[in-house]
Amino acid sequence: MSLWVYGFSECMKRARGFSTRSVDAGELKGIKGSVNTPIFQTSTFFYPTEDESTWNGAVPKGTYLYSRQGNPTIEAAENKIAALEGAERALVFSSGMAATSTLALSLLNSGDKMVSMEDIYGGSYNLFKNDLSRLGISTKFVSSVHTDDIVAALSPDVKLLWLESPTNPLLKIVDIPEICKAAKEMGVLVAVDSTFASPINQNPIELGADLVMHSCTKYLNGHSDLLAGTVAGSNELMAEISKRRTTMGGVIDPFGAFLLLRGMKTLAVRMRQHNANAMMIATYLQGHEKVQKVNYPGLPSHPQHELARKIMRGFGGMVSFDVKGGVQGAERFMRSLELINRASSLGGVESLASMPLNTSHTAFTPEDRLKLGITDSMIRLSVGIEDAEDLIDDLERSLGQI
């Protein structure tokens, strides 16, 4: 049976349910009688301490020197994420891109090779293609999510494989267990961006990955009021990433960590509603005459529906679809929305609609977007936790304007 560490206690407890972990894991209880983890809004701490080793520069577990290196509120959020992901350790960063870039620069050196899916978040694509290349790190992009194609791109001289599943914005599913099995045989580390799934719907480490990354801005926080990111994995890998986070400075602040802790307490219940609403809306859109195509892994018509059922516990709150009328039709639809907000990002309690061509995938050329299947008439919908019937009314009226 898997074991999870709660708070800063050395006591090990059995694995609890996701709702319990969302609420309870990592929390620092009882400080001055507080039920919630306090905000340790301080940049520095009294040091050296009663622990004699600190007079020689050591920072043993449970002591703190400077909040860029460690802070109780931040560590509480990290312990909750580790418990949710089944990881030995997690680190929280100032943004999802800070998490991704620190991970990459911790594990890769000049001359190293990595492999990435081409169908990934635009910010990650830009980092791998343009920034890492300047440092002498080469990235081979695979233009497919199929297992055989990804595995064929691997070799023993590849240091890191970057996967994203479900993908943004086409909701393609990657066979994480099979790919990780092949990667391990060649000694290739595997990192998975699991932002769209959340730990409630999918745990990549349990499926064989070495590292899992999330933009905590999205589902983990869930309230569209925070920028944050996380990486979780083994103690060995996370120790190296922790060193680079301290050096590069991409750590979250204590108040941001408090907001993240607060948001994660409702993660499990929010994801149940996101999952249910998205399924209803995807089914509705699939039957609408103004909609050409719907991408949602929960639909039996999705080409990887069976794979999604195999590796995911829920299908998530993201739906993308192509409307008729080209880019003009998509813009008319967007301008007509009333309840659903026109905004980028995703994973909040409120529903958001955006067009990938001018938000998440501006780093891609029009040709690259089309090659991936991202059309100019595509709408990406982050389905919130409002009443599904009200969201469908808004969609019905807006689609009628095309």
Secondary structure, 3 states (H helix, E strand, C coil): CCEEECCCCCCEEECCCHHHHHHHCCCCCCHHHCCCCCCCCCCECCCCCCCHHHHHCCCCCCCCCECCCCCHHHHHHHHHHHHHHCCCEEEEECCHHHHHHHHHHHHCCCCCEEEEECCCCHHHHHHHHHHHHHCCCEEEEECCCCHHHHHHCCCCCEEEEEEECCCCCCCCCCCHHHHHHHHHHCCCEEEEECCCCHHHHCCCCCCCCCEEEEECCCCCCCCCCCCCEEEEECHHHHHHHHHHHHHHCCECCHHHHHHHHHHHCCHHHHHHHHHHHHHHHHHHHHCCCCEEEEECCCCCCCCCHHHHHHHCCCCCCEEEEEECCHHHHHHHHHHHCCCCEECCCCCCCCCEEECHHHCCCCCCCHHHHHHHCCCCCEEEEECCCCCHHHHHHHHHHHHCCC
